[in-house]
Amino acid sequence: MGPERYKRILIIQTAFLGDVILITPLIRATSELFGEARIDVLVTPETRGILANNPHITDVVTFDKRRNKLMALWETGRHLRQNKYDLAITPHSSLTTAYLMRWAGIPGRLGFDRWAAARHLTMKVPHLEERGFHKIRRNLHLLSVFTGREFDIQSEVFPDEAMAARAEDLLAKLPRPGRPKVVICPASLWFTKCWPEEHFVELTAALDSAGVNIIFDGGPADHELCQRIIEKSGVEALNICKATKPLESSAVIERCDLLISGDSAPVHLANAAGTDVFAINGPTDTMETGYFPFREGDRVFALEMGCRPCGPHGANKCPLGHHNCMNELRPATILEDVAAKFR
């Protein structure tokens, strides 16, 4: 069971972008623990770019499960079989991942002892459920089968020099040199995780009046929402939604003073970039799920309500029809803390 017996290791995380960012401490810790072992990481095509330039990874393999899952399972498993991995480590407790590890013929299969996928593991650890226990710590706990060592929880991404230069060029367009720079990410895949547009308009106008430089970020699909907020608030702001991919965005965020976002991937991207986060939580309780921002300057804004949280993830509509967890969380609450940060 000693680490020295494993020479070819595969880490699997085929969930969303934020989940992949949160395994970067596990990747680093695995590299530290297993020394000269080859470490590959399996992700989806949508998230592979965030792992570019990571010095702890030999190769990034993709599993295109959103195309034709059965065909992708067959093709990816066959590819993995050729790599002859000794050990697979997965913080993603899905049956698809379990089947993939078995089809790939990986003898050592390490994951969490939960749900139906656990039947297919050869090594299991508890998924520590204590409130306030970060998901990164849960992921790192997987290595407890090999060591009692504590590992650093800081996540990391590695934008290259060209991305850094591109970030500098973009930020040079801001209207107030030398003033604080705030990134706003208003979108989410889930409607109930979205703070109301009019709240973002009010927040943006107030930040502009305070002399703050404002950058809007997100995916290409979020460009229109961000542009609408800029126009409604009547400010001069930078909209980089169509100008950057996530790793390029991290280079921009790294050079800013604060990121304001809902419970979504930008929170984790900012933590990895070392930039303070103000996270706006509605239907989810990230202290419960473990997906909260973890650095010293971070803040989570949420209302105490009897109906909140209504689930571990967002939804397309409020189950009670009022969405008060977001509607009643006013911009003034956040602005007070922004003012204190830049005072």
C-alpha positions in Angstrom: 0.0 0.0 0.0 3.0 2.3 0.1 3.2 5.2 -2.4 6.4 3.8 -3.9 4.5 1.0 -5.6 2.5 3.3 -7.8 4.3 4.6 -10.9 1.4 5.7 -13.2 -1.5 7.6 -11.6 -4.7 9.0 -13.1 -6.8 11.6 -11.2 -10.4 11.9 -12.5 -12.7 14.9 -12.2 -15.3 15.2 -15.0 -17.6 17.6 -13.3 -17.7 21.4 -13.8 -14.9 24.0 -14.1 -15.0 24.9 -10.4 -14.6 21.3 -9.4 -11.5 20.9 -11.6 -10.0 24.0 -10.0 -10.6 22.5 -6.6 -8.6 19.4 -7.4 -5.4 21.3 -8.1 -4.2 20.9 -4.5 -4.9 17.2 -4.8 -2.8 17.1 -8.0 0.1 18.9 -6.3 -0.2 16.8 -3.2 -0.2 13.6 -5.2 2.9 14.8 -7.1 4.6 15.5 -3.7 3.6 12.1 -2.2 4.3 9.8 -5.1 7.6 11.4 -6.1 8.6 10.4 -9.7 5.3 8.8 -10.6 3.6 9.9 -13.8 0.4 11.8 -13.0 -2.3 12.3 -15.7 -5.6 14.0 -15.2 -8.9 13.1 -16.8 -11.4 15.9 -17.4 -14.0 17.0 -20.0 -13.0 18.9 -23.1 -14.8 22.0 -21.6 -12.5 22.2 -18.6 -9.1 20.9 -19.8 -7.8 24.4 -20.6 -7.7 25.4 -17.0 -5.0 22.8 -16.3 -2.6 24.0 -19.0 1.0 24.6 -17.9 0.4 22.8 -14.6 3.9 21.5 -13.7 2.6 18.5 -11.7 0.8 17.0 -14.6 2.3 14.8 -17.3 -0.8 14.7 -19.6 -4.4 15.8 -19.6 -6.8 13.3 -21.0 -10.4 14.2 -22.1 -13.6 12.3 -21.7 -16.3 13.8 -23.9 -19.3 12.5 -21.9 -21.6 15.2 -23.3 -21.2 13.9 -26.9 -22.2 10.2 -26.9 -21.5 8.8 -23.4 -21.4 5.1 -24.4 -19.1 5.7 -27.3 -16.9 8.1 -25.3 -16.8 5.6 -22.5 -15.6 2.9 -24.9 -13.0 5.1 -26.6 -11.6 6.7 -23.5 -11.5 3.5 -21.6 -9.5 1.9 -24.4 -7.1 4.8 -24.4 -6.6 4.6 -20.6 -6.1 0.8 -20.8 -3.1 1.5 -23.1 -1.5 3.7 -20.5 -1.5 0.9 -17.9 -2.3 3.0 -14.8 -1.5 1.5 -11.4 -3.9 3.8 -9.5 -6.9 6.0 -10.2 -7.9 8.7 -7.7 -11.4 10.2 -8.1 -13.1 12.8 -5.9 -16.1 12.5 -8.3 -18.4 9.8 -7.0 -20.2 8.9 -10.2 -21.1 5.6 -11.7 -19.7 6.6 -15.1 -16.3 7.3 -13.5 -16.5 4.0 -11.7 -17.3 2.1 -14.9 -14.5 3.9 -16.7 -11.9 3.0 -14.2 -12.9 -0.7 -14.3 -13.1 -0.8 -18.1 -9.6 0.8 -18.2 -8.3 -2.1 -16.1 -6.9 0.1 -13.4 -6.2 -2.2 -10.4 -6.1 0.5 -7.7 -9.3 2.6 -7.5 -9.4 5.2 -4.7 -12.5 7.3 -4.0 -15.1 8.3 -1.5 -17.2 5.7 0.4 -20.5 7.0 -0.7 -23.3 6.3 -3.2 -23.4 3.3 -5.6 -20.1 4.1 -7.2 -18.3 3.0 -4.1 -18.9 -0.6 -4.9 -16.4 -0.4 -7.7 -13.5 1.0 -5.6 -10.7 -1.0 -4.1 -9.8 1.8 -1.6 -12.3 4.1 0.1 -12.3 7.0 2.5 -15.2 8.7 4.2 -16.5 11.9 2.5 -16.2 14.1 5.5 -19.5 15.9 5.9 -18.8 18.4 8.8 -20.2 21.9 8.1 -17.4 24.3 7.2 -15.0 21.5 6.0 -13.8 22.7 2.6 -14.2 20.5 -0.4 -10.4 20.8 -1.0 -9.8 19.2 2.4 -12.2 16.4 1.5 -10.4 15.8 -1.7 -7.0 15.8 0.0 -8.4 13.3 2.6 -8.3 10.7 -0.2 -4.6 10.5 0.3 -5.0 9.5 4.0 -4.9 5.9 2.9 -1.2 6.4 2.2 -0.1 9.1 4.7 -1.2 11.1 7.7 0.5 14.2 6.3 -1.3 17.5 6.0 -1.2 19.2 2.6 -1.6 22.9 1.6 -5.1 23.6 0.5 -4.2 26.6 -1.8 -5.6 26.0 -5.3 -3.6 27.1 -8.3 -3.7 27.9 -12.0 -0.8 28.7 -14.3 -1.5 31.3 -17.0 1.6 31.8 -19.2 3.5 34.9 -20.2 1.4 35.6 -23.2 -1.8 35.5 -21.1 -0.2 37.8 -18.5 0.7 40.3 -21.3 -2.8 40.0 -22.7 -4.2 40.8 -19.2 -2.0 43.8 -18.9 -3.2 45.1 -22.3 -6.9 44.6 -21.4 -6.5 46.3 -18.0 -4.7 49.3 -19.6 -8.1 50.2 -21.1 -9.6 51.0 -17.7 -10.5 54.6 -17.2 -8.9 55.2 -13.8 -5.2 54.2 -13.5 -4.1 53.5 -10.0 -7.6 53.0 -8.6 -9.0 49.7 -7.3 -10.0 47.1 -9.9 -13.2 45.0 -9.2 -14.3 42.0 -11.3 -18.0 41.3 -11.4 -19.3 37.9 -12.6 -23.1 38.1 -12.6 -24.0 34.9 -14.5 -24.6 31.3 -13.5 -25.8 28.1 -15.2 -28.6 28.1 -12.7 -31.2 30.8 -12.5 -31.7 30.7 -8.8 -27.9 31.2 -8.2 -28.2 34.5 -10.1 -28.5 37.8 -8.1 -31.1 40.0 -9.8 -29.9 42.1 -12.7 -31.2 45.3 -11.2 -29.1 44.6 -8.1 -26.0 44.3 -10.2 -27.0 47.6 -12.0 -27.2 49.4 -8.6 -24.0 47.8 -7.4 -22.1 48.8 -10.6 -23.3 52.4 -10.5 -22.3 52.8 -6.9 -18.9 51.3 -7.5 -18.3 53.6 -10.4 -19.4 56.6 -8.3 -16.8 55.5 -5.7 -14.1 55.7 -8.4 -13.6 52.0 -8.8 -12.5 50.4 -12.1 -15.0 47.7 -13.1 -14.4 44.6 -15.2 -17.2 42.2 -16.2 -16.3 38.6 -16.8 -17.9 35.3 -17.7 -18.3 33.0 -20.6 -19.2 34.2 -24.2 -22.9 33.5 -23.4 -22.7 36.0 -20.5 -21.5 38.9 -22.7 -25.0 40.2 -23.4 -26.1 40.2 -19.7 -22.9 42.0 -18.7 -23.2 44.6 -21.5 -26.8 45.2 -20.5 -25.8 45.8 -16.9 -23.1 48.3 -18.0 -25.5 50.2 -20.2 -28.3 50.3 -17.6 -25.9 51.6 -14.9 -24.4 54.2 -17.3 -20.8 53.4 -16.5 -17.6 53.0 -18.4 -16.5 49.4 -17.7 -14.6 46.6 -19.4 -16.5 43.5 -20.6 -14.1 40.6 -21.3 -16.6 37.8 -21.6 -15.8 37.2 -25.3 -12.1 38.2 -25.0 -10.8 35.5 -22.6 -11.0 31.9 -21.8 -10.9 30.8 -18.1 -7.1 30.5 -17.8 -6.7 33.9 -19.5 -9.4 35.3 -17.1 -7.3 34.2 -14.2 -4.5 36.4 -15.4 -6.9 39.3 -15.4 -8.4 38.4 -12.0 -4.9 38.0 -10.5 -4.2 41.7 -11.3 -7.4 42.9 -9.7 -8.3 43.7 -6.1 -11.6 42.0 -5.7 -14.1 39.6 -7.5 -17.8 39.7 -6.8 -19.7 36.7 -8.0 -22.5 34.3 -7.2 -21.8 30.7 -6.1 -20.1 29.7 -9.3 -16.7 28.9 -10.9 -15.3 32.5 -10.8 -15.2 32.2 -7.0 -12.8 29.3 -7.3 -10.8 30.9 -10.1 -10.3 34.0 -8.0 -9.2 31.9 -5.0 -6.6 30.1 -7.2 -5.4 33.5 -8.6 -5.0 34.9 -5.1 -7.6 37.6 -5.4 -10.2 38.4 -2.7 -13.7 37.2 -3.3 -17.1 38.5 -2.2 -19.5 35.6 -2.9 -23.3 36.1 -3.1 -25.1 33.0 -2.1 -28.8 32.4 -2.5 -30.3 28.8 -2.7 -27.1 27.1 -1.8 -25.2 26.9 1.5 -21.6 26.7 0.6 -20.5 26.2 4.2 -22.5 23.0 4.1 -21.4 21.7 0.7 -17.8 22.9 1.2 -17.5 25.1 -1.8 -17.0 28.4 0.0 -14.1 30.8 -0.8 -11.4 30.1 1.8 -8.9 32.9 1.7 -8.5 35.5 4.6 -10.0 38.4 2.7 -13.0 36.5 1.4 -16.6 37.1 2.4 -19.9 35.2 1.8 -23.2 37.2 1.7 -26.3 35.2 2.4 -29.7 35.7 4.1 -30.8 33.4 7.0 -34.1 32.0 5.7 -36.2 29.0 6.7 -36.4 27.8 3.1 -32.6 28.2 2.5 -30.8 26.2 1.4 -33.2 24.5 -0.9 -30.6 22.1 -2.3 -26.9 21.5 -2.8 -27.1 23.0 -6.3 -29.1 25.8 -8.0 -32.3 25.2 -9.9 -34.1 26.8 -12.9 -36.7 28.3 -10.7 -37.4 29.0 -7.0 -39.4 26.0 -5.5 -41.6 28.5 -3.6 -41.8 31.0 -6.5 -40.4 34.1 -4.7 -36.6 33.8 -4.9 -36.3 36.0 -1.8 -32.9 34.6 -0.9 -31.6 36.7 -3.8 -34.2 39.4 -4.2 -34.0 40.6 -0.6 -30.2 40.6 -0.4 -29.7 44.2 -1.2 -26.6 45.8 -2.8 -26.1 48.1 0.2 -25.0 45.1 2.2 -22.2 44.3 -0.2 -21.3 47.9 -0.8 -20.7 48.5 2.9 -18.0 45.8 2.9 -16.5 47.0 -0.4 -16.1 50.5 1.0 -14.5 49.0 4.1 -12.0 47.1 2.0 -10.9 50.1 0.0 -11.1 52.6 2.8 
